[in-house]
Amino acid sequence: MAEVNGISVPFIPITQNNSFGVNKSQSDSDSFSSIFEQELDKIKFSNHALKRLENRNIQLDNSEINKIQDAVNKAVLFINKKALRILW
């Protein structure tokens, strides 16, 4: 048990120096941010779209999902280029 002012307590008190806590390294936060960014970049289907795929017995494998993702990325680049042309 931890002690606070010489008294045993059944919990670990919160301290400023966090000497007994787990120290997280910078690489852990970098790892989280990179995984988070990867997940944000993935294509997501709405519930409606998923139900339609299921009703029509359409199953997409990873290569097909990657092709759709590539097409979406190309469309985004095209739209961004068009928007820049309008601004100039």
Buried (B, 14 or more C-beta within 10 A) or exposed (E): EEEEEEEEEEEEEEEEEEEEEEEEEEEEEEEEEEEEEEEEEEEEEEEEEEEEEEEEEEEEEEEEEEEEEEEEEEEEEEEEEEEEEEEE
